[in-house]
Amino acid sequence: MHKYYLMEIETLIQTFTVLDTGKEILFSYSSQENEEGISGIETGDFILGYYPEPVEKVKILLEVTNVLKNGEIELIKKMEVEKGADVVPELLHELSGSNPVLISKQMFCFIYKEMLNKQKMEEEQNIDLESIQYSAPKLPESHNYLVFGAPGTGKSHELKQLQEKYFMDKNSYERVTFYSNYSYPNFVGTYKPKMERKEIVYSYVPGPFIRILEKAYANPDQNFLLVIEEINRANPAAAFGDIFQLLDRKEGRSEYSIETSEELKLYFAGKFVHGFDDMPDDEKSTVLESFSKMYIPPNMYIWATMNSADQGVYPMDTAFKRRWDFKYISINDNMETMQDVVFKVPSKLEKKNINWNKLRMRINEVLSSSQCRVTEDKLLGPYFISGEVMSIDKKTKKFDASRFDNEKFTEAFKYKVIMYLFEDAAKQRRTEIFKGCDEVTRFSDICEEFDKRGIEIFGSEIAENVIEEE
């Protein structure tokens, strides 16, 4: 059975580059200084050659033809791709000098497939994006999918589960979080300065949208995903710019293409057309016409989360909203896993067992009452305190009392739940939610009372209904 390796070959670039791709020319690689690195390599194994400079890419495929006793292996260069394929970021820290790193067959196949696609593009000289035939299987989920709900309802968890189901390969998805100053250049791309041969030059640096779009164009038989967390923390219309027109899809593909900007034409041509930079200007002009129109292909999915309860979020206009399929996660969805989460807090002269889910629901009832009139999107979701802090086992999806850290949970309750109620959800109704406190204008006073009397800070209406029997 073949084994597969990834190896940094910066020190061997000159040697391998002079060998024509596809020719079976033998090369002996000595590893006497670190024989342990090649001790498991056998005849028939494959080695991917990784270039760290000037761009991190896998460019060479080698096959092991013989393993000698003197610490040498004989290799055949099977392929070299000028542009190269991406390597999983998590593998980069394992690469050290010219030490081969064992990788899975799945990882090898993914990188090899990308190398073949890059090689095909290099051979074709001129690629028309409009003519790409997409054969990736259609997923049962929406192409533009937006999950929203109150804080802690499990929106990110929902998308993470779907991502792990359909996009297991780390190269097939990317996650980005919007924030208040996040803009079109961050999301799509822009020119940025960099040092090259001791001079400052400007080159186009793609954002997460273009990085995933490029992979989708280059690999039409595979699906790709872009996850946007907190999509309305930035101004969505400004961050997407003219790209938002592409969200109108028909059978997964943008129904209407848009004109590609000049910088993106140059970027795509440089990525997809072999030798573009060395072409004369008249040939470049002809090639650039092939990239004049831009669209989102059916093998690219965009999923997002939105929390309309947070302060400082931007409204999402109707034109933008109608291009998404929405799913609302209600305040009591996904609460089955923490039904048994119990924590201890002070209560007069002893500590009482408090059921977290019952307490959360009682607080929500008070917030929703006619006295407070707090809207549902500001109520507490079951995962307002993380599953890790609640000691919810990832496999069984049940509360694991043996791992539960009461001190850690109570600290999270104080500085997440109480602070959220004090500063946001119950900011205008503090006397209603903190009925057991004489002073409600200072957060420090409420925390001090909690340390002394636990959930009695909420008054008997809440406290007496959530205590569990020993």
GIQUILIN-V401696 format. One record per pair of residues at least 4 apart in sequence whose C-alpha atoms are under 8 Angstrom apart, sorted by sequence separation. I is the first residue (numbers start at 1). J is the second residue. D is the distance in whole Angstrom. If there is no record, write none. Layout:
BEGIN
I|J|D + I|J|D
END
This chain:
BEGIN
9|13|6 + 12|16|6 + 13|17|6 + 14|18|6 + 15|19|7 + 19|23|7 + 31|35|5 + 34|38|8 + 35|39|6 + 36|40|8 + 41|45|7 + 51|55|7 + 52|56|5 + 67|71|8 + 68|72|5 + 80|84|8 + 87|91|7 + 88|92|7 + 89|93|8 + 90|94|8 + 91|95|7 + 95|99|7 + 103|107|6 + 104|108|6 + 105|109|6 + 106|110|6 + 107|111|6 + 108|112|6 + 109|113|6 + 110|114|6 + 111|115|6 + 112|116|6 + 113|117|6 + 114|118|6 + 115|119|6 + 116|120|6 + 117|121|6 + 118|122|6 + 119|123|6 + 120|124|6 + 121|125|7 + 128|132|7 + 141|145|8 + 149|153|6 + 154|158|6 + 155|159|7 + 156|160|6 + 157|161|6 + 158|162|7 + 159|163|6 + 160|164|6 + 161|165|6 + 162|166|6 + 163|167|5 + 164|168|5 + 168|172|8 + 169|173|8 + 170|174|8 + 178|182|6 + 182|186|6 + 183|187|6 + 184|188|6 + 185|189|5 + 186|190|7 + 195|199|5 + 196|200|6 + 206|210|6 + 207|211|6 + 208|212|6 + 209|213|6 + 210|214|6 + 211|215|7 + 212|216|6 + 213|217|6 + 214|218|6 + 215|219|6 + 216|220|6 + 230|234|8 + 232|236|6 + 235|239|6 + 236|240|6 + 237|241|6 + 240|244|5 + 242|246|8 + 243|247|7 + 244|248|8 + 249|253|5 + 250|254|6 + 260|264|6 + 261|265|6 + 262|266|6 + 263|267|6 + 264|268|6 + 265|269|6 + 266|270|6 + 267|271|6 + 268|272|6 + 269|273|5 + 270|274|7 + 275|279|7 + 279|283|6 + 280|284|6 + 281|285|6 + 282|286|7 + 283|287|6 + 284|288|6 + 285|289|7 + 286|290|7 + 287|291|8 + 288|292|7 + 296|300|7 + 316|320|7 + 317|321|6 + 318|322|6 + 319|323|7 + 320|324|8 + 329|333|6 + 335|339|7 + 346|350|6 + 347|351|5 + 355|359|6 + 356|360|6 + 357|361|6 + 358|362|6 + 359|363|6 + 360|364|6 + 361|365|6 + 362|366|6 + 363|367|6 + 364|368|6 + 365|369|6 + 367|371|8 + 368|372|6 + 369|373|6 + 374|378|7 + 375|379|7 + 380|384|6 + 383|387|6 + 385|389|7 + 386|390|6 + 387|391|6 + 388|392|6 + 393|397|5 + 394|398|8 + 400|404|7 + 405|409|6 + 406|410|6 + 407|411|6 + 408|412|6 + 409|413|6 + 410|414|6 + 411|415|6 + 412|416|5 + 413|417|5 + 414|418|5 + 415|419|5 + 416|420|6 + 417|421|6 + 418|422|6 + 419|423|6 + 420|424|5 + 421|425|5 + 422|426|6 + 423|427|5 + 426|430|5 + 429|433|7 + 430|434|6 + 431|435|6 + 442|446|7 + 443|447|6 + 444|448|6 + 445|449|6 + 446|450|6 + 447|451|6 + 448|452|7 + 449|453|6 + 450|454|4 + 453|457|7 + 455|459|8 + 456|460|7 + 458|462|6 + 459|463|6 + 460|464|5 + 461|465|7 + 462|466|7 + 463|467|7 + 51|56|6 + 52|57|7 + 67|72|6 + 68|73|6 + 87|92|8 + 95|100|8 + 103|108|7 + 121|126|8 + 162|167|8 + 163|168|7 + 167|172|6 + 182|187|8 + 184|189|7 + 185|190|5 + 195|200|5 + 196|201|7 + 206|211|6 + 231|236|7 + 234|239|7 + 249|254|4 + 250|255|5 + 260|265|6 + 268|273|8 + 270|275|8 + 279|284|6 + 308|313|7 + 316|321|7 + 346|351|4 + 347|352|6 + 354|359|7 + 366|371|8 + 367|372|5 + 368|373|5 + 369|374|8 + 374|379|8 + 385|390|7 + 387|392|5 + 392|397|6 + 393|398|6 + 412|417|7 + 413|418|6 + 414|419|7 + 415|420|8 + 419|424|8 + 420|425|6 + 421|426|5 + 422|427|5 + 430|435|8 + 440|445|7 + 449|454|7 + 450|455|6 + 458|463|6 + 19|25|7 + 31|37|8 + 50|56|7 + 51|57|5 + 67|73|4 + 68|74|8 + 95|101|7 + 121|127|7 + 149|155|7 + 167|173|7 + 194|200|5 + 195|201|6 + 216|222|7 + 248|254|6 + 249|255|5 + 270|276|6 + 345|351|5 + 346|352|6 + 366|372|7 + 367|373|6 + 368|374|5 + 392|398|5 + 393|399|6 + 420|426|8 + 421|427|7 + 434|440|7 + 439|445|7 + 440|446|6 + 450|456|8 + 31|38|7 + 50|57|6 + 51|58|6 + 66|73|6 + 67|74|6 + 94|101|7 + 148|155|6 + 193|200|6 + 194|201|6 + 216|223|7 + 237|244|7 + 247|254|6 + 248|255|6 + 249|256|8 + 269|276|7 + 270|277|7 + 344|351|6 + 345|352|6 + 367|374|5 + 368|375|7 + 392|399|5 + 393|400|6 + 426|433|7 + 439|446|7 + 450|457|6 + 456|463|6 + 50|58|4 + 51|59|7 + 65|73|8 + 66|74|5 + 147|155|6 + 193|201|6 + 194|202|6 + 216|224|6 + 246|254|5 + 248|256|7 + 276|284|7 + 344|352|5 + 345|353|7 + 368|376|7 + 391|399|6 + 392|400|6 + 422|430|7 + 449|457|7 + 455|463|6 + 49|58|6 + 50|59|6 + 64|73|7 + 65|74|6 + 66|75|7 + 193|202|4 + 194|203|8 + 215|224|7 + 246|255|7 + 344|353|5 + 345|354|7 + 390|399|7 + 391|400|6 + 421|430|8 + 431|440|7 + 437|446|7 + 48|58|7 + 49|59|6 + 50|60|7 + 64|74|6 + 65|75|6 + 192|202|5 + 193|203|7 + 246|256|6 + 343|353|6 + 344|354|6 + 391|401|7 + 430|440|6 + 48|59|8 + 49|60|5 + 64|75|5 + 65|76|7 + 191|202|6 + 192|203|6 + 245|256|7 + 246|257|6 + 342|353|6 + 343|354|5 + 446|457|7 + 48|60|6 + 49|61|6 + 63|75|5 + 64|76|7 + 147|159|8 + 191|203|5 + 192|204|6 + 212|224|7 + 245|257|8 + 246|258|7 + 342|354|5 + 343|355|7 + 367|379|7 + 391|403|6 + 437|449|7 + 48|61|5 + 49|62|7 + 62|75|6 + 63|76|5 + 191|204|4 + 192|205|6 + 212|225|7 + 245|258|8 + 342|355|5 + 343|356|7 + 391|404|5 + 47|61|6 + 48|62|6 + 62|76|5 + 63|77|7 + 190|204|6 + 191|205|6 + 212|226|7 + 341|355|6 + 342|356|6 + 390|404|7 + 391|405|8 + 46|61|7 + 47|62|5 + 62|77|5 + 63|78|7 + 189|204|7 + 190|205|6 + 243|258|8 + 340|355|7 + 341|356|6 + 364|379|6 + 389|404|8 + 46|62|6 + 47|63|6 + 61|77|6 + 62|78|5 + 189|205|6 + 190|206|7 + 242|258|8 + 339|355|8 + 341|357|7 + 364|380|7 + 389|405|8 + 46|63|5 + 47|64|8 + 60|77|7 + 61|78|5 + 62|79|7 + 189|206|4 + 190|207|8 + 209|226|7 + 339|356|8 + 340|357|8 + 45|63|6 + 46|64|6 + 60|78|8 + 61|79|5 + 188|206|6 + 189|207|4 + 208|226|8 + 269|287|7 + 338|356|8 + 339|357|6 + 44|63|6 + 45|64|5 + 60|79|6 + 61|80|7 + 188|207|4 + 189|208|8 + 269|288|6 + 338|357|7 + 361|380|8 + 389|408|7 + 390|409|7 + 44|64|5 + 59|79|8 + 60|80|4 + 187|207|5 + 188|208|7 + 360|380|6 + 389|409|6 + 436|456|6 + 437|457|5 + 43|64|5 + 44|65|6 + 59|80|5 + 60|81|7 + 186|207|6 + 187|208|6 + 188|209|5 + 189|210|7 + 360|381|8 + 422|443|7 + 436|457|4 + 437|458|8 + 42|64|7 + 43|65|5 + 59|81|5 + 185|207|7 + 186|208|8 + 187|209|6 + 188|210|6 + 266|288|7 + 269|291|7 + 335|357|8 + 360|382|7 + 435|457|6 + 436|458|5 + 437|459|8 + 43|66|5 + 59|82|6 + 265|288|6 + 268|291|7 + 389|412|8 + 434|457|5 + 435|458|5 + 436|459|4 + 42|66|7 + 43|67|6 + 59|83|7 + 60|84|8 + 87|111|7 + 419|443|7 + 434|458|4 + 435|459|5 + 436|460|8 + 42|67|6 + 59|84|4 + 86|111|7 + 357|382|7 + 433|458|6 + 434|459|7 + 41|67|8 + 57|83|7 + 58|84|5 + 59|85|6 + 85|111|6 + 265|291|5 + 433|459|8 + 57|84|5 + 58|85|5 + 85|112|8 + 139|166|8 + 265|292|7 + 385|412|7 + 57|85|5 + 58|86|6 + 86|114|8 + 385|413|7 + 57|86|5 + 58|87|7 + 85|114|6 + 56|86|7 + 57|87|6 + 85|115|5 + 56|87|8 + 84|115|6 + 260|291|7 + 261|292|8 + 385|416|7 + 176|208|7 + 260|292|5 + 384|416|8 + 385|417|8 + 38|71|8 + 85|118|7 + 175|208|8 + 259|292|6 + 260|293|5 + 384|417|8 + 414|447|7 + 81|115|6 + 84|118|7 + 174|208|7 + 259|293|5 + 260|294|6 + 83|118|7 + 258|293|6 + 259|294|6 + 35|71|6 + 257|293|6 + 258|294|5 + 414|450|8 + 81|118|7 + 82|119|8 + 257|294|5 + 258|295|7 + 3|41|8 + 32|70|8 + 81|119|6 + 174|212|7 + 257|295|5 + 3|42|8 + 32|71|5 + 173|212|7 + 256|295|7 + 5|45|8 + 7|47|7 + 9|49|6 + 10|50|8 + 31|71|6 + 32|72|7 + 82|122|8 + 172|212|8 + 3|44|8 + 4|45|6 + 5|46|6 + 6|47|6 + 7|48|6 + 8|49|6 + 9|50|6 + 10|51|6 + 30|71|6 + 31|72|6 + 254|295|5 + 2|44|6 + 3|45|5 + 4|46|5 + 5|47|5 + 6|48|5 + 7|49|5 + 8|50|5 + 9|51|6 + 10|52|7 + 30|72|5 + 253|295|7 + 254|296|5 + 2|45|5 + 3|46|7 + 4|47|6 + 5|48|6 + 6|49|6 + 7|50|6 + 8|51|6 + 10|53|7 + 29|72|5 + 30|73|7 + 253|296|6 + 254|297|7 + 2|46|7 + 4|48|8 + 6|50|7 + 8|52|7 + 28|72|6 + 29|73|5 + 253|297|5 + 254|298|8 + 338|382|8 + 28|73|6 + 29|74|6 + 252|297|7 + 253|298|5 + 331|376|7 + 28|74|5 + 29|75|8 + 252|298|4 + 379|425|7 + 27|74|5 + 28|75|6 + 251|298|7 + 252|299|7 + 335|382|5 + 378|425|6 + 26|74|6 + 27|75|5 + 331|379|7 + 334|382|7 + 335|383|8 + 26|75|6 + 27|76|7 + 246|295|6 + 247|296|8 + 331|380|7 + 332|381|7 + 333|382|8 + 341|390|7 + 25|75|8 + 26|76|5 + 176|226|8 + 178|228|7 + 246|296|6 + 331|381|5 + 332|382|7 + 25|76|6 + 26|77|8 + 172|223|7 + 173|224|6 + 174|225|6 + 175|226|6 + 176|227|6 + 177|228|6 + 178|229|6 + 179|230|8 + 183|234|7 + 331|382|7 + 374|425|7 + 24|76|5 + 25|77|7 + 172|224|5 + 173|225|4 + 174|226|5 + 175|227|5 + 176|228|5 + 177|229|5 + 178|230|6 + 182|234|6 + 183|235|8 + 187|239|6 + 188|240|8 + 338|390|8 + 374|426|8 + 23|76|8 + 24|77|6 + 47|100|8 + 58|111|8 + 172|225|6 + 173|226|6 + 174|227|6 + 175|228|6 + 176|229|6 + 177|230|6 + 178|231|6 + 180|233|5 + 181|234|6 + 182|235|8 + 186|239|8 + 187|240|7 + 23|77|7 + 24|78|7 + 173|227|8 + 175|229|7 + 177|231|7 + 178|232|7 + 179|233|5 + 180|234|5 + 184|238|6 + 185|239|8 + 214|268|8 + 338|392|7 + 372|426|8 + 22|77|7 + 23|78|7 + 178|233|6 + 179|234|5 + 180|235|7 + 183|238|6 + 184|239|4 + 337|392|7 + 21|77|7 + 22|78|5 + 59|115|7 + 167|223|8 + 178|234|5 + 183|239|4 + 184|240|6 + 21|78|6 + 22|79|6 + 58|115|8 + 167|224|7 + 182|239|7 + 183|240|8 + 184|241|6 + 372|429|6 + 19|77|7 + 21|79|5 + 167|225|7 + 341|399|6 + 367|425|8 + 21|80|5 + 204|263|7 + 340|399|6 + 367|426|7 + 337|397|6 + 338|398|7 + 341|401|8 + 372|432|7 + 16|77|7 + 38|99|8 + 337|398|5 + 338|399|6 + 371|432|7 + 37|99|6 + 38|100|7 + 107|169|8 + 163|225|8 + 337|399|7 + 344|406|7 + 37|100|6 + 204|267|7 + 343|406|6 + 37|101|8 + 34|99|8 + 345|410|8 + 343|409|7 + 366|432|8 + 367|433|7 + 343|410|7 + 366|433|7 + 309|377|5 + 310|378|8 + 308|377|7 + 309|378|5 + 307|377|8 + 363|433|8 + 156|229|7 + 231|304|6 + 226|300|8 + 228|302|8 + 230|304|7 + 231|305|6 + 232|306|6 + 224|299|6 + 225|300|6 + 226|301|6 + 227|302|6 + 228|303|6 + 229|304|6 + 230|305|5 + 231|306|6 + 232|307|8 + 248|323|6 + 223|299|4 + 224|300|5 + 225|301|5 + 226|302|5 + 227|303|5 + 228|304|4 + 229|305|5 + 230|306|5 + 232|308|8 + 244|320|7 + 247|323|6 + 222|299|7 + 223|300|6 + 224|301|6 + 225|302|6 + 226|303|6 + 227|304|6 + 228|305|7 + 229|306|7 + 230|307|7 + 247|324|8 + 221|299|8 + 223|301|8 + 225|303|7 + 236|314|8 + 220|299|7 + 233|312|7 + 234|313|7 + 235|314|6 + 237|316|8 + 217|297|7 + 233|313|5 + 234|314|6 + 235|315|8 + 236|316|7 + 216|297|7 + 232|313|6 + 233|314|6 + 235|316|8 + 88|170|7 + 232|314|5 + 88|171|6 + 213|296|7 + 216|299|6 + 232|315|7 + 237|320|7 + 87|171|8 + 136|220|6 + 137|221|8 + 213|297|8 + 216|300|6 + 232|316|7 + 86|171|8 + 132|217|8 + 135|220|6 + 136|221|4 + 137|222|7 + 134|220|5 + 135|221|5 + 136|222|5 + 137|223|7 + 8|95|7 + 11|98|8 + 133|220|7 + 134|221|6 + 135|222|7 + 136|223|6 + 213|300|7 + 7|95|7 + 8|96|7 + 9|97|8 + 10|98|8 + 129|217|7 + 132|220|7 + 212|300|8 + 6|95|8 + 8|97|6 + 9|98|6 + 8|98|5 + 7|98|6 + 8|99|7 + 7|99|6 + 8|100|7 + 7|100|4 + 6|100|5 + 7|101|6 + 5|100|6 + 6|101|5 + 5|101|5 + 6|102|6 + 5|102|4 + 6|103|7 + 4|102|6 + 5|103|5 + 3|102|8 + 4|103|6 + 363|462|7 + 3|103|8 + 4|104|7 + 118|218|7 + 362|462|6 + 3|104|8 + 4|105|7 + 117|218|6 + 3|105|7 + 117|219|7 + 144|247|7 + 359|462|7 + 362|465|8 + 4|108|7 + 114|218|8 + 346|450|8 + 348|452|8 + 359|463|8 + 362|466|8 + 114|219|7 + 346|451|7 + 347|452|8 + 348|453|6 + 345|451|8 + 346|452|6 + 347|453|5 + 359|465|8 + 346|453|5 + 347|454|6 + 358|465|8 + 359|466|6 + 345|453|8 + 346|454|5 + 347|455|8 + 358|466|6 + 143|252|6 + 345|454|5 + 346|455|8 + 347|456|7 + 345|455|7 + 356|466|8 + 355|466|6 + 354|466|6 + 355|467|6 + 311|424|8 + 354|467|5 + 355|468|6 + 353|467|6 + 354|468|6 + 352|467|7 + 353|468|5 + 352|468|8 + 353|469|7 + 353|470|7 + 342|468|8 + 180|312|8 + 180|313|8 + 159|303|7 + 127|272|7 + 159|304|8 + 126|272|8 + 127|273|7 + 125|272|8 + 126|273|6 + 125|273|5 + 124|273|7 + 125|274|5 + 156|305|7 + 122|272|7 + 124|274|8 + 125|275|8 + 155|305|6 + 121|272|6 + 122|273|6 + 123|274|7 + 121|273|6 + 122|274|4 + 121|274|7 + 122|275|8 + 118|272|7 + 143|298|8 + 147|303|8 + 151|307|7 + 143|300|7 + 144|301|6 + 145|302|7 + 146|303|6 + 147|304|6 + 148|305|6 + 149|306|7 + 150|307|6 + 143|301|5 + 144|302|5 + 145|303|5 + 146|304|5 + 147|305|5 + 148|306|5 + 149|307|6 + 150|308|7 + 151|309|7 + 142|301|8 + 143|302|6 + 144|303|6 + 145|304|6 + 146|305|6 + 147|306|6 + 148|307|6 + 149|308|7 + 150|309|6 + 127|287|8 + 138|298|8 + 143|303|7 + 146|306|7 + 148|308|8 + 126|287|6 + 129|290|7 + 138|299|8 + 128|290|5 + 129|291|6 + 137|299|8 + 127|290|6 + 128|291|7 + 130|293|8 + 134|297|8 + 136|299|6 + 126|290|7 + 129|293|8 + 134|298|7 + 129|294|8 + 134|299|7 + 155|329|7 + 154|329|8 + 153|329|6 + 153|330|7 + 146|324|6 + 148|326|7 + 153|331|6 + 144|323|7 + 145|324|6 + 146|325|6 + 147|326|6 + 148|327|6 + 149|328|6 + 150|329|8 + 153|332|8 + 144|324|5 + 145|325|5 + 146|326|5 + 147|327|5 + 148|328|5 + 149|329|5 + 150|330|7 + 153|333|7 + 154|334|7 + 144|325|6 + 145|326|6 + 146|327|6 + 147|328|6 + 148|329|6 + 149|330|6 + 150|331|6 + 153|334|7 + 145|327|8 + 147|329|7 + 149|331|7 + 142|325|7 + 83|271|7 + 150|376|7 + 151|377|7 + 150|377|4 + 151|378|7 + 153|380|8 + 154|381|8 + 149|377|6 + 150|378|6 + 151|379|7 + 152|380|7 + 153|381|4 + 154|382|8 + 150|379|6 + 151|380|6 + 152|381|4 + 153|382|6 + 154|383|6 + 150|380|7 + 151|381|6 + 152|382|6 + 153|383|6 + 150|381|6 + 152|383|4 + 153|384|7 + 151|383|8 + 152|384|4 + 151|384|6 + 152|385|7 + 152|386|8
END
